Amino acid sequence: MSIPYLITFEPVNRFYFGTSQSFAEGFNVVSSKFPTQTTILGCLRRTILKQHKLLDNNGKYPDKSKIKEVEALTGTSAMNELDETVEEFGMLEKLSPVFIVNYFAGTKTPKDFLFTLPVNIVEEKNYLRISNIKKVNDVNTSGFPYSYAFIMDEDHKKHVGEFLTGRDFWKNYIEGEKCIKKGFINILEVFIPDFQPGIARDNERLVIDEKYYSKSDYRMNKGFSFGVIAHFKDTDIIKEDHVFMGGERSLFKMNVEPINEKNESIFADHALIKRFLDKGDPGDLKNNCDAMCLISPLCVTDYLKGLDYSIVKYVYSQRTSSKNKLKSDSYNMFPPGTVLFPGQNFEVGNLYPTNNKIGLNWSIKFNRGF
């Protein structure tokens, strides 16, 4: 039996999520707006052990004297790296990509579920539209002949505002509608930029004298929270709590709501969320489709080939940390919102099974339009 739950994380105050891209120039560190999938996973596993009294006396690590109970609840996967081959998470069967929950004013009833804006979107005065792309045969560029090429009639340098996209947007986007007039909000309506000085700490969280830096983090407006759909093998595995997430131990109010026939309609009419309710749905990355948008980061260790065309804002590298790996080893990560147009021989190298199980490598297909 698989039971889906909506688990939300409402920041109590400001929050900070560090990534391998956090350090900017000088002594300034910048928070990511979203927690990583592994951050959410780690928080859930630790909270389950805490609530079932299976942490050690310091409350930091699993109680080794009760290891069978620990593994039954949270599994045997260490998740030290993204190429983890053990995909056993105990009572947790599947985790969706993280999203933003938008509530009706003054309530905890979800109004919409928001995701990152696809990069093939152009901002007009009163609406968003899918950028115009066309295939041109027998192209000669700077003296180099090509049998075909894909051309955008947009200025890639043109600024597109940061938006989060909800139910109405994704319905129109997937169907290939060129003009999208509703279903999106400005990201500044959700995230409030904040700033504070930081004090360096050692591995024991003790202050290091005279080591300071500036820290750019965020607050979240009322009426919003982070959310995931989590599938559990049984009921009463986890309950609401206050939890810490991120290296700075930001505090969140965690709420847990089972999804059943009483509230399923709230989720089932959202093109993305309704697919998260199906534990066996891995997304469209390996499906036979000619256009897809990444909903969560795509982790690639070897290669990504056979693309007709792609629109990627950036690719970042996430370093490994295992003792048996080189310091230079890393994973290539394509961020949410990336748009891929697979060709006939599209192939992604080394998609580790744990990645999709914890919400990575999730994409959705849409109408290419050319």
N, C-alpha and C positions, 0 to 999 in steps of 0.2 A: 504494500500500500504506500503510495506516494502522496504526501499532503503538502500543497503549496502554501506558503505564508508570505505576506507582505511585511518586511522588516524595514523600519525607518529609523534614521539617525538624525535627531534634531540638535544642532549645536547649542550648547548652553551659553557659550560666550564666543569669543573669537576662536578660530581654528587654524591649524597649520598642518599641511601634508607635504613632507619632503620627498623629493624625487632625485634622480641622478642629474636633473636639469635645474635643481633648486638654486645653486650658487651662480649669481650673476657676476658682473665686474666688481672687483674690490671686495669689500666685506658686507655685501648685501645678499641676503637669501630670500628667495621668492617661493611662496607656497603654491602648490597646485590647487586648482579649484575643486577637483574631485579626488576622493581617496582611490587608491589602486585596488584592483580585485583582491590581491593578496592581503592588503590591509583589512578589508572587510572580512575575508576568510579567517585571518588570524584573530580578529576581534570576536567573531562568532564562536570559534573553537575554544578560546580562553574563557568566554562568558559561560559557555555550557559547562566547562569543568568547574568554574567557580560556583555556579548555582547548584551543582551536584556534589560540592565539597570534595573535589578531586585534585585540588592544587596542594602544593607542599606548604610547609609552615610559613614560608615567606610570601606565599600567594603569587609566586612568579612562574613556577614550572609545574608540570604534571607530577602528581604524587607517584613515585616509582613503586611504592609498596602496593599500589592499587592499579597496576599497569593494565590488567585485563579489563577492568571497568573503564579506564581511560580510553583504551583502544576501541572498546565497544561503542562509546559515545562519539569520539572524535577521530577515530581511524588511526592508521599506521603511517600515513604519508607525512614525511617531515617537511616538505615544501621549502627546502633550503634554496632550491633553484626552480626555474620554470620548466626545465627539462626532466623534472621528477617523473619517474616511471611508475611509482606506486600511487594509484589513484583512489585510495581508500580513505574516505573521510567519515567513517562511522555512520552515525544516524543522518548526516547531511549528504543528500544524494546529488544535488545540483544547485548552482548559484547563477543567477542572471547577471548581465552587465549592470553596473550601478547607474541610476538615473535620479532625476529630481522629482519629488512629489509636490504638486501644487494643490493646496487644500481650499475648500470653500471657506469664505471669510468667517472667522470666529469658531471654526469647527475642526475636527480631525477626520473629516470625510474627504477623500481624494476627489479633486475636481479634474485633474489632468496629470499626465506623466511626461516629463520633459527630457529631451536628449540633445546632443550636440548637433549643430547645424552642419549639413553636408557642404563640402567645399565647392560643389558645382552650382551653388546658388548665387544669384546676382541680386543686389538690393536696388529697388527702384523707389520712387517717392513714397508710394502708399502700399507697396506690396513686395513680395519676393518672387523671383522666377528662376526656373532652371536655365542655366546658360545654354546658348545655342552652339552645338557642335555638329560639324558635318564631315563626312568622309570624302576625300578627294583622291582620285586615281592619277597615277603617272605624275608624281610631283618631283621637281628638281629644286633642291634647296642648297644654295651656296656651292653649286657645282656637283652636288651629290644626288643621284637619281634614286627615287623610291617608288615602288609599285603603287603605294597608297600612303596617305597621311590623314590625320584627324586635325581639323582646324577649329579653334574657338574664335568667334567674332567678338570676344570680350577683352577688355584690358585687364590682364592678370594683376596689375599693380593697383587697380581701382579698389578703394577701401570698401569692405563689406562689414557692416556692424556685427557685433557678437550677439547672436540670438540663441535662445533655447527653444526647441520645437516640440509641439505636442500632438494630440490626437488628430486634429483637422489637417495639420501640415503633412503628417506622414501618410494619411489617406490620399491626399492629392499628389504627393511626391511619388509614391509607389505606382500610382496610375499614370504618371508622366504628365500631369497637368503643368502647363507652362506658367500660369499665373496663380500664385498662392497668396490669398488676401487675409487669411486668418490661421490661428493655430501656432503662433510664435510670439515670444516676448523678449524684450531686451534683457541681456544677461545681468545688467546693473539693477534690474528689478529684483533679482534673486541674491546676488553676491554684493556685499559692501566691502570695498577695499579698506584695509586697516594697516597700521604700521606701529611697530614698537621696537625698542632696543633689545637685543638678545645677549645672553651671557653664556659663554661656552661652558660645557660640562663634560666630565669624563665618563667612562663606562659605568661608573657607580652613581651617576647623576649628581656628582658633587661639583660645585662651582670651581672653575679654573681662573685664578687671579689674573686680572688685566687682559682678559680675552673677551672682547665685545664685538658685536656686529649689529647691523640693522636688519630687521626682519619684516618683510611684507607679507601679511596674512589676510584673512577675510573674516567677516561676520556674515550671517545669513538673515535675510529679511523674514519677518513673521509670515507664516502661511506657507513656508517651504521646508523641506527636509530632504536628505539623501534617502534613497530607497533601493532595495533589491527584492527580487522574488527568490525565495529559498525553498527547496523541496526537502522535506524530512521523511524518514521512514515511519515515524510514529508521532503521536500527539505529545504535548507537554515536554518537549525536549529542551525548549528555551522559552523564557518569559521576559517581560519588560524589565529594564534595568537601566542604570547609569553606567556608561562604559567609556573607556579611554581609547583613542585612536591616534596614530601618528607618532613620530619620534618625540614630539613635544608634549605628548599625552594630553591632547585636547579632549575636553569632556563633552559627551553627547547623551541625550535622553533617547534610549532605544525602545521602540514600541514594536510589538509582535501581534499581527492580526492574521488568523487563518483565513484562507480564501475558500469559500464554499458557495452553495446555491443561494445563500442569503445576500451575498455581496458580489458575486461573480460578474454581474452585468457591468459593474464599474470598471472592470479590467478587460472584459471580453470584447469591447468595441474599440479598443486601441490596437492598431495594426502590429505594434511591437510587443506590448505587454501580453496580448492574448497568446502569442507564440511562446513567451516565457513560461506560461502556465503548463505547457506540454514538456514534461521532463525529458522526453526523447528528441526534442527539436534542437539540432545543433546549429541552426542558422543556415545561410545559403552559400557559405564559402566554398563548399565542395559540390554544390548543386550545379546543374547545367543551365547557367544563366548568362546573359550578355552584358549585364550591368549590375553593380552592387555597391552599397555604401556600408562602411564599417561602423558598427554601433559600439563596439568596444575595441581596445587596442589589438592589433594583429601582431603576434610574436613570430618572427621569422629568424631561424638560426642559420639556414643554408641559402635559400634562394626563393625568389618570386619571379616567375618567368611566364612567357606566353600571353602577355597583356597586349591588347590592341592599343590601349590608351589608359592613362591614369591621371588623376589630379590629386596631388599630395602636397600639403602645406609644408611638411617637414618629416624627416625620419630621425628618431633618436635611438641611442644605444643604451641599453640597460646592462650594466656590468654584472658579472657573476661574482659570487663570494665564497664558493666552496674551496676547501683547502687543496683539492687535487686539480684545480684549474688555474690557468695563468691569469695574471692580473689584467691582461689585455683581452681576455675572452669576454664576449658580450652578445646580447641579442639585439637584433634590429626590431624596433617597434614602430608600426604605423599607427597614428593616432585615430580616435573616433572622428567620423566625418569624412575620412579619406574615401575617394570614389575610384573604383576600379572597373575597367571594361575588359573582361577576359576574352582572349581569342580562342581558337579551336584547341590549342595545345596548352591552355592555362594550367599551371602547376605551382603548388607551394611546397617547399621542402620542410620536412620534419615538423609536422603539427603534432605536438605531444598531447596525449589524451587528457592529461590533467588541465591543460590550458582552457579547453572548452568547458570542462566540468566546473571550473571556477569563474566562468563568465568572460574569458578572453576569446579572441578569434571569432567574434559573432558579427555577421553581416546580414543585410537584407537586400533582396533583389528589387530592381525597379525597372520601369520601361525605359530603355535606352533612348529611343526617339530618333535614331538614325541608323 
